[in-house]
Amino acid sequence: MSQRKTQSRLSSAALGGAALLLGSLHASAAFAQTADTGGASASAATAASADPASPASAAAPAAAPAAASPFTANVTLASQYVSRGFRQTWGKPAIQGGFDYTNPNGLFAGTWLSTVSSKFIEGGSVEWDLYGGYGGALGDLSYTGTVYYYVYPGARMSASATNYNYGEFVAALTYKWFTAKYWLTYTPNYFGYDSQSLGVGNGKNSRGSGYLDLNTNIDLTHGFSLLLHYGWERVQNFSAYNWQDAKLAVSKTFDGGWTLTGAVTKAWGATNVYDRYTTGAPDSSGNIAVSNPLQTTFFATITKVF
């Protein structure tokens, strides 16, 4: 295996944030922007309904409440962007935001963006997620099916001329406070993993890679919530690049659509291939930036939903 190629590859997210932190109980939890899932993130915004209209004055004729808008927007300031256990902004702050549309019939679509570091994604500065799907509920059991496509404008691995763009199908089931998701890569490569970019094997790609995403979301009352997350990524045909991640996050919601979150995340690889990761980008001293993006880290986010 080529050491240079090994060090210049990595997987992104959803998680997860999420949430994605961003990333991540899609279409059902308040942690959507702070969970790891996404994308490499898997970290896309939840479509949230507006509060019902205030009751009409008792002195006036009764009026029908205004319908909640199917459109929502969100913006997040994060101390760093961590998705599926990976520090995608190399420990630096990130700005994130998105738009969502939710139809009463269960269909939804949206887009979400985050800044990323060129030290993590060669030539990249932005992650752009596009997604759409369908959700519903049967009593306490809710379900969603979502199609994601992740774009990294201008990003490319120079050694192999490989881009990072990829797509995933996501199936999710939520029962009360527990959500299980599975993210399955439908594009030829997951985040550019293939024989050419990794220097492993001949003519292999990573279609069929999967990420198991388990989340427990507990209401602590008074606007506080606790998220416990475990994830496991299986990289098809390249098991040395598999990893697991875990996260604990506490969020506090405020009036006006504000949420403040603090989280601790940790990931560990099946092997040591991520221990000295680099894209070849220089650091502030002009030296090649090398780090372990899976190390234990703390990050905080503040999100506003409109």
N, C-alpha and C positions, 0 to 999 in steps of 0.2 A: 504494500500500500504506500502510495506517495505521501510522505509526511506533510509536504506543503499543501497538497490537495486536501488531506485529512483535516488540517488545521483551518482551511479556508471554507469549510462547509458547516452549516448548522441548520437546525430546524426552527421554525418560527413559533407559533402559536399558537386561537384563538384563539387563552385562555383564556387568565384567564383568567386577560386578562385577564384575561380576561384578562371575565371577565372577566384572552383575554382573556389585568387585569384583568383590562379590561376585562373576566369575561367573562362564573358565567352561567346564569340561568336564563337562557334566551326566551323572551316573550313571557316570563313568569316570575322573575325575581328582581329585587332592587339592586342586586350586585352586578347587573349586566355590564356596566362599564368598568368594574374593578376586578372582575374575575378573569382567570387565565383563559380563555378558550379561544378564540380566535383565532385566531389565527395565528398562523403561527402565533396566530393569535386568535385566536379565536376570540375575539373580543368584540362583538357588535352590540349595538344599543338595543335595549328593550323598548318596544312601542308602548307608551304609557298614556292612559286616558286622562283628560282634564277633570278637575273636581266638578261635581254637579253644580248647576246654578243655584244661587241662594234663593230661598223661598220668597214668593211675592209678599208685599206688605199686606197685613191683615185688613187694612182699610181699602185695598184695591181688589178688583176682580182677580180670581186665581188665574195664573198663566202657566202654560206648559214650560217645563225647564228646558233651557237651551241644550241642544245636543252637543256632546263632547266632540271635539275635532278629531278626525282620524289621523291627523298629522301631528307629530311631535318632533322636537329637536333637542339636542343635548350637547353640552360642552364640558370638558374635563381638563383640569390642570393636575398633573401627576408629578410626584417627585422623581419618578422614573417609570418606564413602561416595562412591565414584566408579564410575559405570556407563556403559559405552559412551563413555568419555572425558569424561562430564559430572560435575561436582562437585555432587552432589545434596544435600549437607549444607552447602553454601556454605563449605567449608573447615573445618567444625567436626566434632567427634567424632560417631560413631554407635554405637548398640548394635543388634545384629542377632541373629536366631535362627530356628530352624525345627524341624520334625518331618518324618520320612520313613517310608514303609512300602514295602518291597520284597518281592514274592512270588517264590519260586523259579521260577515259570513265566514271569518276565520283566515282569510288570505292576508298576508303581510309582505312588505318589502322595505328595504332600506339600504343605507350606505353609511359607512363609518371610516374615519381617517385618523391616523396617529403619526406623529413624527417618530423616526427611528434613527439609529446611528450608522454611519458608513463603516464604523469599526465592527459592527455586527452584520450588516448587509452591504456587501461591496458595491459602492457607487450609489447607495440608496439613502434617501432622506425621508421618505413617506411610505407608509403602508396604507393602501386603499382597499377596503372591503366592500363587496357588493353582495347582497343576499335577498332571498325571497322564499316564501314557503306558506305552509298552512298549519293552523293549530285548532284544537278543540278540547272538549272536556267531557268526561263521563263520571259524574259525581265528583269524588275527591281526586280522581285520576285525570290529569291533563296530558296532552300529547302535542308534539310539533314535529314537522318534517321540514328541513330547510336546505337550500342549495346555496353554497358560498363560492365566491371567486375572489382571490386575493391578488392584488396588483402592486408591484413595487416599481414605480416609474423610474426609468434610467438605471436601475440596478442590474448588474451582470457580473458573473464570475469571469474575470479576464483570462484566467488560465485555461478554461474550457469553453468560453463563450456561452455559458449557460445562464438563463435568467431564473429568477426566483418565483415567478408567478405560478399559482396552482389553484385547484378547486377541491372542495369537499362536500359530500352529502352528510347531513346531520340528522339523526333520529333521537328524540328526547321524550322521556316519560317522567312525569312529576306526580308523586303521591304525597299530599300534604307538604311536609317540610323536606322531602328527599327527592332529588333529581338525578337521573342516570342518562347520560348521552353517549352516543358513539359517532365519531367523526371519521368518515371514510373517503380517502383520496380517489377521485375519479379521473383526474388528469394523468398524463403519462408519468409525471414526477411530483413528488411531495417536496416543495421548497427547493427544487433543483437537485435532489439526491438522484444520482445515476452513476453508472460505471465511469463515465467520462469525467464527471466532476469530482468523484471520490477516488478514482484510480483503483477501483476494486472490480474484479470480474471483467466480463466482456459483453457489451450490449444489453446490460440489465437496467431496468428502470424501477421506480418505487411506487407505481400505481398499485392501489390496494392497501397502502399504509393505513393504519387505524389508530385513533386516540380514544381510550376509555376515560370518561370524564364523570366523576362521582361527586356530588355536592349535597351537603346538609345545610339548610338555611333555617336558623332558629330565631324566632321572635323573642327578644329579651324584654319586651315592653318598653314604654316611654320613648319609642322611636329608635331603640337600639336593636341591631340584628347581629347574629354570629354566623359566619360562613366557615365550614370545614370542607376542604377540597382534597381529593386525591386523583391523580391522573397517571395514565400509563400509555406511552407512545410506542407503537410497533412499526418500525420502518421496513417495509417489504423488501426482501432480498439483501438487506444490509443490517443484520441484527446487532452488529457491533455499535450501531448508532441509536439503538433503543434507549429510552430513559423513562424515569418516573419522576413525579413531582407532587408536592403537598403544600397546602397553604392554609393559614388561619387568618381570618379577617373579621374586624368589628366595624360596623357602620352605624352612623347616627343620621337620621333624617330630620330635616327642619322644614318649617312652613315655607312655602314659595318654591318648592321643587328642588331644594338643596340637599345633598348627601355628602357627608364627610366619612372617609374610610381610611383605616390603618391596617396594614397587612404584613405578615411575615411569610416568606415563601422559601422553599428549598427543593432542589432537584438533584438527582444522582443518575449518572449514566451507567449503562450495562458494562462499559469498558471505560478507559481513560481518554477516549478520543476527543472529549470536550475540555480536558483539563487545561490545555494551553491553546485556546482558540484564537485565531487571527484571520482577518481578511487581507492583511498586508498594509492596511491603512496606518499612517503614522500617528503617534500621540502628540501632545502639545510640545514635547521636547524634540520632536523629529524622529524618534525611534519607532520601530514597528510596535503597534499596540497589541499586547497579548494579555488575555485574561481567561478566567473560568466563569462563563456566564451562568453556570448552574449553582454557584455558591449561595449560601443562605443570605437573604437580603430583606430589608424592611423598606416599604414604600407607603406613601400616603397619597390620596386623591381627594379632590373636591369637585363635585359634579352638580351642574344645574340643568334641570329638564324644563323645557318650555312647552 
